[in-house]
Amino acid sequence: MNAVQEKNPLKRVNAEVDSRWTGLVERLHVDRSARRMLLLVVVAFAIFAALKPSVFLSGINLQNIAISSPEIGVIAIAMMLAMLTGGIDLSLVSIANLSAITMSTMFTAIAVNNPDQAEQLFPLIVLVGLVVGLLGGAVNGLLVSRLGITPILATLGTMQIYNGIAVAWTGGKTLYGSPAALTSIGQSTVGGVPTLFVLFVIVAVLVGIVVKRTPLGLKVTLQGANPTAARYSGINSRAVLMSTYLLTGTLGGIAGVLFLARNPTASADYGASYVLLVIVIAVLGGTNPNGGFATVFGVVLATLTLQIVSSGFTALRLSAFQYSIAQGVILIAVMVIDQVQWRWRPRARRAAAVSS
């Protein structure tokens, strides 16, 4: 009996050390990903600045990078949150388009009879767009958390549904119409920095606080790291998943607002290439595709990196197909590097145990 009692404290200590070591390794991985992305941003910028300085370093080009990054970056952050739980959300772009179409339709319908009233109702129109995103996320959350459908299949289905609704709604045509206040936001700057980019930074900071500083963020991380352990530790997995997809849907609605602010048009096929692009950005930014850890800062840097590469390819007059190849090469390279690092992890733990 005494022998058993003596073993229990030892097991407790070993478990605590193992937990701390695991947490340390994961934090180092996240920090390493952020440093890697910061280096890639600098290197990519330097390469294209050296190859085509007259075009790449022009004020217009730099403004375009800052203006085009927010809508992609917000969706990438939403994708990061879904992947943090060990899932994925393929419907984000469709949610954003449906949100933009709703706002454009609502504004146009009101402006036909009373243009001034339509402008005054600008906050309400934006709120409706965000609610559309929230509802889209709620459907995803119900399918994943309540019915237990695999996230990739659930969101693939809702992506088709939302896109189908958008096509039927618009007749496959592009809608024109947006509140002047929203358009002016898309064209304005704050201290020389596009307002859209400032809004992107604000969204990133808020999501970062949620992930790192709130109970929900901790639960989401634990859910992705080990769903079984999370369940036995008293975490309500259904509530966590539902909250996560509500948040990703809302971010999709915000992206729809940014779509309309950047360009006062809305269509069902806008940003069709974004679905794969944001997955690349999320993984490139240090998000574990299997869930458990991610960094918002890394995703922001990854967004800037790929936008710089895209702008650089345009400056060099390379095709969109070549840019797609570059995306795939970058993604595969990062995943290979991560796999090599994770294979070294057990060895590092054993070495630490021996040294202690």
Backbone torsions as a table, in degrees:
resi	resn	phi	psi	omega
1	MET	NA	-43.6	178.9
2	ASN	-65.0	-34.3	179.6
3	ALA	-64.0	-39.4	179.2
4	VAL	-65.0	-42.4	-179.7
5	GLN	-63.9	-33.6	-179.4
6	GLU	-73.1	-28.7	-178.5
7	LYS	-76.0	-33.1	-176.0
8	ASN	-58.8	-47.1	177.6
9	PRO	-60.9	-36.7	179.7
10	LEU	-65.1	-43.1	178.4
11	LYS	-62.1	-39.3	179.4
12	ARG	-62.9	-44.0	-179.8
13	VAL	-64.2	-44.8	179.9
14	ASN	-62.2	-40.4	179.5
15	ALA	-64.6	-39.2	179.4
16	GLU	-66.1	-43.1	178.7
17	VAL	-63.4	-43.1	179.7
18	ASP	-62.0	-41.8	179.3
19	SER	-64.1	-44.2	179.8
20	ARG	-64.3	-40.1	-179.5
21	TRP	-65.3	-42.5	178.4
22	THR	-60.8	-45.4	178.6
23	GLY	-61.7	-39.3	179.6
24	LEU	-64.5	-43.7	180.0
25	VAL	-61.6	-42.6	-179.0
26	GLU	-66.9	-39.2	177.8
27	ARG	-65.7	-40.0	178.0
28	LEU	-63.9	-37.0	178.2
29	HIS	-62.9	-44.4	178.9
30	VAL	-63.8	-45.7	179.3
31	ASP	-61.9	-39.5	179.5
32	ARG	-65.1	-39.4	178.5
33	SER	-63.4	-42.6	179.2
34	ALA	-64.7	-42.5	178.7
35	ARG	-65.0	-39.3	178.8
36	ARG	-62.0	-43.2	-179.4
37	MET	-68.1	-37.2	177.8
38	LEU	-62.3	-40.3	177.7
39	LEU	-65.2	-41.5	180.0
40	LEU	-64.5	-38.5	176.9
41	VAL	-59.2	-49.0	-178.1
42	VAL	-64.0	-45.0	-178.3
43	VAL	-64.9	-46.7	-179.8
44	ALA	-61.2	-44.0	180.0
45	PHE	-62.9	-43.9	-178.3
46	ALA	-65.1	-40.3	-178.6
47	ILE	-63.4	-50.4	-177.1
48	PHE	-72.7	-29.9	175.4
49	ALA	-65.9	-34.4	179.6
50	ALA	-77.0	-36.4	-176.7
51	LEU	-75.4	-37.7	-176.1
52	LYS	-142.9	65.6	-173.7
53	PRO	-63.2	-37.5	-175.6
54	SER	-64.4	-33.0	-178.9
55	VAL	-94.3	-48.4	-173.3
56	PHE	-67.1	-38.0	-177.0
57	LEU	-88.8	5.2	178.4
58	SER	-66.9	151.1	-179.3
59	GLY	-60.0	-37.6	-179.0
60	ILE	-64.8	-42.9	-179.3
61	ASN	-64.9	-43.2	179.0
62	LEU	-64.8	-37.1	176.3
63	GLN	-64.9	-40.5	179.8
64	ASN	-62.9	-39.0	177.7
65	ILE	-61.6	-44.8	-178.1
66	ALA	-69.9	-29.3	-178.9
67	ILE	-81.6	-35.8	-177.1
68	SER	-82.2	-19.4	-177.8
69	SER	-68.6	-40.1	-171.8
70	PRO	-58.7	-48.4	-175.6
71	GLU	-64.0	-38.4	177.1
72	ILE	-71.0	-41.5	-177.4
73	GLY	-64.0	-40.3	179.7
74	VAL	-64.8	-41.9	177.7
75	ILE	-65.8	-37.8	178.4
76	ALA	-64.4	-38.1	177.1
77	ILE	-65.3	-40.3	176.7
78	ALA	-62.9	-41.7	177.6
79	MET	-63.2	-38.8	177.5
80	MET	-58.8	-42.6	-180.0
81	LEU	-63.7	-43.7	178.6
82	ALA	-63.1	-42.0	-179.5
83	MET	-70.9	-25.8	179.0
84	LEU	-63.7	-29.7	177.3
85	THR	-82.8	-3.3	-174.7
86	GLY	91.7	8.6	-179.7
87	GLY	-111.8	-154.2	179.4
88	ILE	-163.3	157.7	177.6
89	ASP	-134.2	98.9	-178.9
90	LEU	-83.1	-6.0	-174.9
91	SER	-93.8	2.0	-171.6
92	LEU	-60.2	-44.1	-179.3
93	VAL	-66.5	-39.5	178.0
94	SER	-64.2	-38.4	176.1
95	ILE	-63.0	-44.5	-180.0
96	ALA	-61.7	-42.9	179.0
97	ASN	-65.6	-41.6	178.9
98	LEU	-64.2	-37.3	176.5
99	SER	-64.0	-46.4	179.9
100	ALA	-63.8	-41.0	179.5
101	ILE	-64.3	-40.7	178.6
102	THR	-61.3	-47.0	-179.4
103	MET	-65.0	-42.7	-179.9
104	SER	-64.8	-42.8	179.5
105	THR	-64.0	-44.2	-179.5
106	MET	-62.9	-44.2	-179.9
107	PHE	-63.6	-46.1	-178.2
108	THR	-63.1	-41.3	-179.0
109	ALA	-63.2	-39.6	179.6
110	ILE	-75.2	-39.3	-175.6
111	ALA	-67.9	-22.9	179.7
112	VAL	-60.3	-41.5	-177.8
113	ASN	-96.3	-32.2	-175.7
114	ASN	-149.3	87.7	-178.3
115	PRO	-58.4	-39.7	-178.6
116	ASP	-65.1	-39.9	179.3
117	GLN	-65.8	-37.4	179.2
118	ALA	-61.4	-39.0	178.4
119	GLU	-69.8	-37.5	-179.7
120	GLN	-68.6	-27.2	-179.2
121	LEU	-87.7	15.0	-179.6
122	PHE	-51.0	-48.0	179.4
123	PRO	-61.3	-38.4	180.0
124	LEU	-66.9	-39.7	179.4
125	ILE	-62.1	-43.9	178.5
126	VAL	-64.8	-40.9	178.9
127	LEU	-61.0	-41.3	178.2
128	VAL	-62.3	-40.1	177.3
129	GLY	-60.8	-40.6	178.3
130	LEU	-68.0	-36.5	178.2
131	VAL	-65.0	-38.0	176.8
132	VAL	-59.8	-44.0	177.1
133	GLY	-62.1	-42.2	179.5
134	LEU	-62.1	-42.2	179.5
135	LEU	-66.4	-39.1	176.2
136	GLY	-61.1	-42.1	176.9
137	GLY	-66.7	-34.0	180.0
138	ALA	-64.6	-40.5	177.8
139	VAL	-63.1	-45.6	177.3
140	ASN	-59.1	-44.2	-179.0
141	GLY	-62.1	-40.9	179.1
142	LEU	-64.8	-42.5	-179.3
143	LEU	-64.5	-40.8	-175.7
144	VAL	-81.3	-47.3	-172.6
145	SER	-84.2	-37.8	-175.6
146	ARG	-92.2	-43.1	-177.2
147	LEU	-92.2	-12.5	176.0
148	GLY	73.7	21.8	178.8
149	ILE	-74.6	138.5	178.4
150	THR	-55.4	130.0	-175.1
151	PRO	-52.3	-41.3	-177.1
152	ILE	-64.4	-36.2	179.2
153	LEU	-77.7	-40.6	179.6
154	ALA	-61.5	-48.3	-176.8
155	THR	-77.7	-23.4	172.3
156	LEU	-65.9	-41.9	177.5
157	GLY	-65.1	-46.2	-179.7
158	THR	-68.7	-30.5	175.4
159	MET	-59.1	-44.4	179.2
160	GLN	-66.1	-40.0	-179.8
161	ILE	-65.3	-50.3	-178.4
162	TYR	-62.9	-40.0	179.3
163	ASN	-67.3	-39.6	177.7
164	GLY	-63.1	-41.0	176.9
165	ILE	-61.3	-42.7	-178.9
166	ALA	-64.3	-41.4	179.1
167	VAL	-66.4	-44.8	178.7
168	ALA	-63.9	-37.7	-179.2
169	TRP	-64.5	-46.0	-174.4
170	THR	-93.3	-11.0	-174.7
171	GLY	69.3	21.3	-179.0
172	GLY	77.8	8.8	-178.5
173	LYS	-102.6	164.3	176.4
174	THR	-87.5	131.3	177.5
175	LEU	-91.5	141.6	178.9
176	TYR	-117.8	133.4	178.6
177	GLY	140.0	126.5	-179.7
178	SER	-159.0	145.3	176.7
179	PRO	-56.6	137.3	-179.4
180	ALA	-59.5	-33.2	179.9
181	ALA	-64.2	-37.7	179.6
182	LEU	-71.0	-40.8	178.0
183	THR	-64.0	-39.3	179.9
184	SER	-66.1	-33.9	175.6
185	ILE	-62.7	-41.4	179.7
186	GLY	-66.2	-22.7	-177.7
187	GLN	-103.0	-8.8	-174.5
188	SER	-88.4	168.4	178.1
189	THR	-132.4	159.6	174.6
190	VAL	-124.9	106.1	-176.9
191	GLY	62.7	32.9	-179.3
192	GLY	87.8	-9.0	178.9
193	VAL	-98.5	130.7	179.1
194	PRO	-53.2	136.7	-178.7
195	THR	-59.2	-36.0	179.3
196	LEU	-59.9	-38.5	179.3
197	PHE	-69.2	-37.7	176.8
198	VAL	-61.7	-42.9	178.2
199	LEU	-63.5	-38.3	177.1
200	PHE	-60.4	-44.9	179.2
201	VAL	-62.7	-41.3	179.4
202	ILE	-62.2	-45.8	178.4
203	VAL	-60.8	-43.6	-179.6
204	ALA	-61.5	-43.2	179.9
205	VAL	-63.6	-44.5	-179.3
206	LEU	-63.4	-44.1	178.8
207	VAL	-66.0	-38.4	176.8
208	GLY	-60.0	-39.9	177.6
209	ILE	-65.2	-41.8	179.3
210	VAL	-61.5	-43.6	-176.3
211	VAL	-70.1	-41.5	-171.3
212	LYS	-98.5	-21.2	-170.2
213	ARG	-122.1	4.9	-178.1
214	THR	-123.8	157.2	176.9
215	PRO	-58.6	-36.4	179.5
216	LEU	-62.1	-43.2	179.5
217	GLY	-61.5	-41.4	178.4
218	LEU	-64.5	-42.0	-179.7
219	LYS	-65.8	-40.6	178.4
220	VAL	-61.9	-44.0	179.5
221	THR	-63.1	-44.8	179.3
222	LEU	-66.4	-36.9	177.8
223	GLN	-60.6	-42.0	179.5
224	GLY	-74.2	-34.5	-177.2
225	ALA	-70.5	-43.3	-178.5
226	ASN	-158.9	90.7	-177.2
227	PRO	-57.1	-37.7	-178.8
228	THR	-66.5	-46.7	178.1
229	ALA	-64.0	-37.5	179.2
230	ALA	-62.5	-40.8	-179.8
231	ARG	-65.8	-42.5	-178.7
232	TYR	-74.6	-17.0	177.5
233	SER	-87.1	3.3	175.4
234	GLY	97.1	4.8	179.1
235	ILE	-77.8	131.6	177.4
236	ASN	-81.8	95.7	-174.8
237	SER	-59.9	-38.0	-179.7
238	ARG	-62.3	-45.3	-179.5
239	ALA	-65.4	-39.2	180.0
240	VAL	-64.3	-47.0	-179.9
241	LEU	-64.8	-40.9	179.0
242	MET	-62.2	-46.0	179.6
243	SER	-62.5	-39.0	-179.2
244	THR	-63.8	-46.5	-178.0
245	TYR	-74.1	-26.1	170.7
246	LEU	-64.2	-40.6	179.7
247	LEU	-69.0	-42.9	179.2
248	THR	-65.0	-37.4	177.1
249	GLY	-64.1	-41.2	177.4
250	THR	-62.7	-41.0	176.6
251	LEU	-64.0	-35.0	173.6
252	GLY	-61.9	-39.9	175.6
253	GLY	-63.5	-39.4	176.6
254	ILE	-62.8	-40.7	177.5
255	ALA	-61.7	-37.1	176.7
256	GLY	-62.2	-39.2	176.2
257	VAL	-62.5	-41.7	179.3
258	LEU	-67.4	-36.2	174.8
259	PHE	-54.3	-50.5	-175.2
260	LEU	-71.5	-31.4	179.6
261	ALA	-71.1	-37.3	-179.2
262	ARG	-73.1	-39.1	-177.5
263	ASN	-143.7	117.0	-174.3
264	PRO	-71.7	47.1	175.8
265	THR	-136.7	160.0	178.6
266	ALA	-143.6	140.3	178.3
267	SER	-151.2	164.3	-176.4
268	ALA	-75.4	-23.1	-175.2
269	ASP	-106.9	12.8	179.5
270	TYR	-66.2	136.7	177.6
271	GLY	65.2	34.1	-178.2
272	ALA	-60.1	-30.5	-178.8
273	SER	-82.4	-5.2	-176.0
274	TYR	-69.9	-26.2	-174.5
275	VAL	-58.0	-51.5	178.9
276	LEU	-73.9	-33.9	-177.6
277	LEU	-61.5	-43.5	-177.2
278	VAL	-70.9	-27.7	174.0
279	ILE	-66.8	-43.2	176.2
280	VAL	-58.9	-45.5	-178.4
281	ILE	-62.9	-45.1	-178.3
282	ALA	-61.0	-46.6	-179.5
283	VAL	-69.0	-42.1	178.9
284	LEU	-60.6	-33.0	-178.9
285	GLY	-79.2	1.8	175.7
286	GLY	105.7	7.2	178.3
287	THR	-76.8	130.5	176.3
288	ASN	-77.3	118.6	-179.8
289	PRO	-58.3	-23.8	178.9
290	ASN	-87.8	-1.7	178.9
291	GLY	92.3	166.7	174.0
292	GLY	111.9	-32.6	175.8
293	PHE	-159.1	153.0	-179.8
294	ALA	-166.7	165.3	176.8
295	THR	-138.5	124.9	179.6
296	VAL	-63.8	-39.8	179.7
297	PHE	-60.0	-41.0	178.0
298	GLY	-63.2	-39.4	178.8
299	VAL	-65.8	-40.6	177.3
300	VAL	-61.0	-45.4	179.8
301	LEU	-65.8	-38.6	178.4
302	ALA	-64.7	-38.0	176.2
303	THR	-60.3	-46.9	179.5
304	LEU	-64.1	-39.3	-179.2
305	THR	-59.7	-49.9	-177.3
306	LEU	-70.9	-30.2	175.3
307	GLN	-69.9	-36.7	175.9
308	ILE	-65.0	-43.3	178.1
309	VAL	-62.8	-44.3	178.5
310	SER	-60.5	-45.5	178.8
311	SER	-65.0	-39.0	178.2
312	GLY	-64.4	-40.9	177.7
313	PHE	-63.3	-39.0	177.7
314	THR	-65.0	-42.0	179.1
315	ALA	-62.6	-34.5	179.1
316	LEU	-87.2	1.5	179.2
317	ARG	61.2	39.8	173.3
318	LEU	-91.2	154.9	-173.1
319	SER	-80.4	164.5	176.8
320	ALA	-65.3	-29.2	178.3
321	PHE	-67.2	-37.8	177.6
322	GLN	-67.3	-35.5	176.5
323	TYR	-66.0	-38.6	177.3
324	SER	-62.3	-41.4	177.3
325	ILE	-61.8	-42.1	179.6
326	ALA	-61.6	-39.8	177.5
327	GLN	-59.4	-47.3	-179.3
328	GLY	-63.5	-40.9	179.1
329	VAL	-63.2	-44.1	-179.8
330	ILE	-62.9	-44.4	-178.8
331	LEU	-62.8	-48.1	-179.7
332	ILE	-62.0	-42.3	-179.1
333	ALA	-61.2	-44.0	-179.8
334	VAL	-65.4	-41.4	-179.7
335	MET	-66.2	-38.0	177.1
336	VAL	-63.7	-44.6	179.0
337	ILE	-60.8	-44.1	179.8
338	ASP	-63.1	-40.7	179.6
339	GLN	-63.8	-41.1	178.0
340	VAL	-62.5	-42.4	179.8
341	GLN	-64.4	-41.3	-178.7
342	TRP	-69.4	-28.0	177.1
343	ARG	-69.7	-27.0	177.3
344	TRP	-78.9	-15.1	-175.3
345	ARG	-60.1	-48.9	178.7
346	PRO	-59.4	-37.3	179.0
347	ARG	-64.0	-41.4	179.7
348	ALA	-64.0	-38.2	179.7
349	ARG	-67.3	-41.1	178.7
350	ARG	-64.8	-39.3	179.2
351	ALA	-64.8	-39.0	178.9
352	ALA	-66.4	-38.6	179.9
353	ALA	-65.4	-39.5	-180.0
354	VAL	-66.4	-42.9	-177.8
355	SER	-68.5	-27.7	179.0
356	SER	-82.0	NA	NA
